[in-house]
Amino acid sequence: MKTHFEGSCHCGEVRFRTTLDLAESIVCDCSICTMKGAIVVRVEAEDFELASPLDELGLYTFNKHIARHLEWS
């Protein structure tokens, strides 16, 4: 069953709304998710809404600069 959720990035500046089915989630075993008890679930584009202005996001990379994430600027 799909449920409506609101969330944010780690610092809370980038906000979003989504509708998803938690039965399709998995537990992530990376260090941050393990500490925070986070779960991962795929969200279809039509079920996702960015609540922060897109033009205020910037590109964030870390470590080997392979993963590329948009961040609040």
C-alpha positions in Angstrom: 0.0 0.0 0.0 1.4 3.4 -1.0 1.7 6.1 1.7 2.5 9.8 1.5 5.8 10.9 3.1 7.7 14.2 3.4 11.5 14.3 3.9 14.7 16.1 3.5 18.5 15.7 3.0 20.7 15.3 6.1 20.8 19.0 7.0 17.1 19.6 6.2 17.6 22.3 3.6 16.4 20.3 0.6 12.8 19.1 1.1 10.7 16.6 -0.8 7.3 14.9 -0.8 6.7 11.4 -2.1 4.2 8.5 -2.2 5.7 5.0 -1.9 5.2 1.5 -0.7 7.4 0.6 2.3 6.9 -3.1 1.6 9.3 -2.6 -1.4 12.1 -1.1 0.9 15.5 -2.5 1.8 17.8 -1.8 4.6 21.0 0.0 3.5 24.2 -1.2 5.2 26.4 1.8 4.5 27.9 3.5 7.6 25.5 6.6 7.6 22.4 4.6 7.0 23.4 2.0 9.6 23.9 4.7 12.2 20.6 6.4 11.3 18.5 3.2 10.7 17.7 4.4 7.2 15.9 2.4 4.6 16.0 2.6 0.8 13.1 2.4 -1.6 12.8 3.2 -5.3 10.4 6.1 -6.1 8.9 6.6 -9.5 9.3 10.1 -11.0 5.5 10.7 -10.9 5.4 9.9 -7.2 8.2 12.4 -6.3 7.9 16.2 -5.8 10.9 18.4 -4.9 9.6 21.0 -2.4 12.8 23.1 -2.5 13.4 25.4 -5.5 15.4 23.5 -8.2 17.4 26.6 -9.2 18.8 26.8 -5.7 20.4 23.3 -5.8 24.1 22.8 -6.7 26.2 19.7 -7.4 27.9 17.9 -4.5 30.5 15.2 -4.8 32.7 13.5 -2.2 35.6 11.1 -1.8 36.4 9.8 -5.3 33.9 12.2 -6.9 32.0 9.2 -8.5 28.7 9.8 -6.8 27.1 13.1 -7.8 24.3 14.6 -5.8 22.4 17.9 -6.1 22.8 20.1 -2.9 21.3 23.3 -1.6 23.5 26.2 -2.6 
